[in-house]
Amino acid sequence: MPSTRIETGSGWIGDRRAEVLEAVQRALVIGIKIPEDDRDIRLTEHDPANMITSASASPRRTIIEITLFIGLTIEAKRRLYAALVEQLAPFGLIANDIKVTLIEVSRENWGLGGLPASEIDVGFKIEV
């Protein structure tokens, strides 16, 4: 059920966009145990001139913003952060290249099929 946005500077991913998206998907499955077919990930590459980061930041600096239901345990969050670093390492990203922000939303503030998510069975356990 998470909605994930990946933002990074353009140029370093090259033609591996689909692979990066799949790596983040795997991390979500590992970390917060969503079903494999629960997919909602967007990748945006920015011209480096349109980004400002610290002088020590790598050109591969990647920000991952995940909007999801309230209820994850700290253990699940730790698993997710570690899985993201592990899954993105093959692309040359190191832990310090990756910033993750979780935006937790109550189910009544998430609409699916014209209904609040609090009124439907989302098909998997949220509190992992």
N, C-alpha and C positions, 0 to 999 in steps of 0.2 A: 503494500500500500504506500510505501514512501514515494515522494516525488523528489527527484535528485537533479541538482544542477551542478555541472562542472564548468569552471571558468579558468582559463589559462591564457598565457601569451601565445600568439600564433607563431608557427614555424617549426617548433620542435617535434610535434606529433607526426607531421608529414602525412603519409597515407595510412597511418595506423589508427585512425579515429575509431573505427568499429572495434578494434582490439582494446582500446582504452575503455570504451563503453562496456564491453563484456567483462573487463577486469573489475570495474566498479560494480557491475551486477553480481559477479562472483563474491565480492567482498560483502555486499548486502545479504546475500544468501548465507554466507558463512557467519557473518557478524550478528545479524538480527533475525536470522532464520526465516526470511520470507520465502514463499514458493518461487521456484525458478522462473515460472511464467509471469510473475508479478513484475512488470517492467515499465518504468517511467523515468528515464534518464535523458538529460539534454546536455550537450557539450557546446560551449561557446568559446571560440578562440578570439582574443582581442589583439589588435595591433599594440605592440608594446608601448607605443607612444600614448595609448589611452589607459595605461595602468601606472600606478605609482606604488612602489614597494620599497622596503628598506634596501640600503645599498648592499647589504650582504645577501639579499635574496637571489636565488638562482633564476636564470631565464625560464626554467621549468616550473616556477612557482605555480601551484595549482590550488584553487579554492573549491571545496566541495561543500555544498549546502544541501542538507537533507531535511525535508519537511515530512514529519511523520506523526502518528498518534502518540499521545502521552502514554507512558507505561513501561518504557524500557528500563531494565535494571542497569545499575552501573556496570555489572559484569558484561552485559550485552553491549553496552557502549564501548567498553574497553576492547571487547572482541572485534567490534566493527572498526575502531580506529586502527588496531593492529592489522586486521585483514586488508584494509585500504592500503596501508604502507606496503604490506607483503605483495599484494596483487599489482601494485603500480611500480614496484622496484624494477621489473624487466624493461620498463620504458626509460630507465635512467633517473627516476625520481628517488630521492632519499627522504627520510622522515621529515626533515626540516623544510622540504619543498611543499609539503602537503598541510593545508589548513582545513579542518573540518568544522562545520557549524551545524548543530542539530537544532531544528525549530520544531518544538513539540506543540501539537494542536489537539485540542479536545475533539472527540469524535463528532460532537454535534456541530462543530465548526468546519466540517469537511463534507462536502456534498458529492454524492455518487448516484448517478441515475435519477436525479431529481429528489433524492431523499438525504437526510443527514446520515452519516455513517453510523451514528449511534442507533439507528433504527433498522440496520441491515446486518446480516451475517457476512463478515468480510472474508471468511473462509480459512483463516489461520489465527493462531494464538498471537496476541499483541504483547502481552506481558512476558517477555522472554529474558 
